[in-house]
Amino acid sequence: MSFDFKKEYKEFYMPKGKPNIVTVPTMNYIAVRGIGDPNDEGGEYKRAIGLLYSIAFTIKMSKKLDHQIDGFFDYVVPPLEGFWWQDGVVGIDYTNKASFHWISVIRLPDFVTKKDFEWAIKEATLKKKLDFSKVEFFTYDEGLCVQCMHIGPFDDEPKTVQMMHDFIEKNGYKLDITDKRLHHEIYLSDARKISPDRLKTVIRHPIKVKEQ
């Protein structure tokens, strides 16, 4: 059976519908950066998703190609994730999506090295005839965070975010969103296939202990 990150690391991918505190280790990702409304048809965000999945599946299928990765085991490609911010805004202003800056990512298994990633870029470029120059090998040390499962439309996320912030205030923490520590979402549902009220999204915010 293929290794499934969501099942093996439930503490990071399957939180409850109530906020909880988690310490997230350093992880490597396939990443594409961009700006703009993710809902724009034919926009930069949707093109970025296509690039990410092309590289993700090139790496996953490497065992059937001419590149053998040390320590490789069969796995399910992890879910799409995103880091989001807006200039001059602490948190997220959902009413102004055009101002979004984002880093869209897919987690890499630990056995994938920068060299393996570079092979996948070359392989996908050759096979797909696309420009993968915006795709990068991205390492992120997330650290101490509050997270919660949000069920429903993306535009309803502020309710869940407020619940998370109330929770940390009551438990001796405070929000620590900076230019290095970002609003983070993990998309567990395919928005093309299910209704908005059933979407499952992990929302994660960086925090720190309040100074006494």
N, C-alpha and C positions, 0 to 999 in steps of 0.2 A: 504494500500500500504506500502511496506517495506521502511524503512528509507535508503536513499542512500547518503552516505557521499559526493560523487562527486557532486551531485546536490545541497545538502544543504550547502556545503562549497565550492562553486565555486571559491572563492578567493584563495584557497589552491590547488585545483585539476584541475581547468580549466582556467589557465591564457591565455592571448592572445599570438600571435606570436611575440609580442614585449616585451622587458623586463619591469618588474615592481617591485616595492619595496613592501615587505610584512613582517609583524611581525607574526611569527608562535608561537602559544601557546605550552605549554608543552603537550605532548601526550604520551600515553602508547602503546606499540607494543608487538606483538609476534616476537621474533628475533632469528636468527641463525648467528653465526660468522664463517668466513672461509677465505681461501687464495686460489688464483689461477684463471685461465681463466674461465669465466662463460660459454664459448662456448664449453668446453670439454664435449663430450658425456660421460655420466656415471660419471662425475666429482663431486667434493664436492658441487659445487654451485647448480647443478640440484637436487642432493639429498636433499639439504637444503630446496629447494622450496617445495618439497613433504612433508617434515616435517611441514613446516609452514602452508600449506593448511590443513593438517590433523588436526592440533590444531584449526585453524580458524573455520573449519566447525564443529568440536566437540563442540566448544563454541556456535556457532550459533544454533545448534540443541539441546542445553542443555534443552530447554523447553519440549522436547519430551522424555527426559531421566529422571534420578532420581535426577538431580541437578537443583534446582530452583534459579535463580540469581535475587537478589533484583533489581527492577527498569528495568528489561529486557523488551525490545521492539524488534519487528522483524526488521531486517536490512539486507542490501546487504553487503556481505563481501567486505571490502575496497580493493583497488588495491594493488598489490605487489609494494614494494618500496625498495630502496637500498642506503646505505651509503658506499662510496668508498674512498680508499686512497692507496698510495704507499709510501714506505719508501724513504725518501730523495727527494720526489717530491712535489712541491706546485701545487695543482690542480690534473690533471690526464694526464698520458702519455698513449694515446690510442694505441701506437705501441708496448707496452710491457704488454699485458694482463696477462701474467703468474705471474706478480709481484703484482697483485691486492690483497689488503686486502678488505674485505667487511663485512657489517652487513646487511643481507637481513631481511626485516621486513614486517609485515602486521599490520595495525592500529587496536587497540582494542577500542570498544565503552567505554565511560567513566564509565559505570556501571559495567564493568568487573574488579574485584579486583584480587590481587595476590592470594588469596585463591581460587577464581574461576578458575584462570589460572592453579593452581596446581592440582585442580580436573580434568581439561581437559587433563593434561599430563598423569595422572593415567588412566583416561578413555581410551584415545587413545592408550596407551601402552597395556592395556588389550585387546582392540578390534583389533588393527592393528598388534600386536606382533612385533613392531619395537622399536628401541632404540631412545627415545626422550630426552636423557640427554643433548644434545647440545642446546635444545630450551630453551630460557629464556624470562622472563618478563622484558622488556626494556623500561625505561623512558627517553625521550629526550626533552630537552628544546632548541628549535632551534633558537628562537629569530629573530633578524633583518636579512633579506635575500633579495637577488635579485633572481627573477625566470623568466622563459620564457618557452613557449611551443615549443618543438622541434619536427618537423615533418620530418621523414625520417630515414635512417639507423643510428644505434648507432655510427658507425665510422665517420659520418658526424657531430657529436655533437660539435667538436671544433669550427665550424663556429658560432653556436648559443652561445657557451660559450664566444667567443671573442666579440660578439655583447653585451652580458650581461656586460662584463668587461668594454667595451667602454662606456656603458650607466652609470655605477656607477661612473666612472672617471669624466664624464661630470656633474654629479649631486651631487658632494660633498661627495662621499663615497669611501671606498677602500675595497679590498678583505680581508677577515678575516678567511681564512682556517687555522685551527690549528689541533692539535691532538685530540681536543675536538669538533671542529666545522668542519663538513665534506662536501664534494661534495655529493649531494643528488639527486636521480632520482626517479620519480614516473612513473610506467609503466601503461599507460591507454589502451594499445593494447595487444592482444595476438599474439606474434611473430610467433606462429605456424600456425596461421590462415590467416594472411594478408601479403601482400608483404612489403618488407623493406621500400619502399618509402612512405608507408602510416602509418608507426608506429608513435604513439603519445607518447611523453615522456616529462614530466615536469622536467626541470633541475633547481636546486636551489643551490645557493651558499651563505654562510654566509658573511655578510659585516659589516662594522662599519663606523661611521661618521669620515671623515678626520679631523685630528687635525689642528686647525688654526695657 
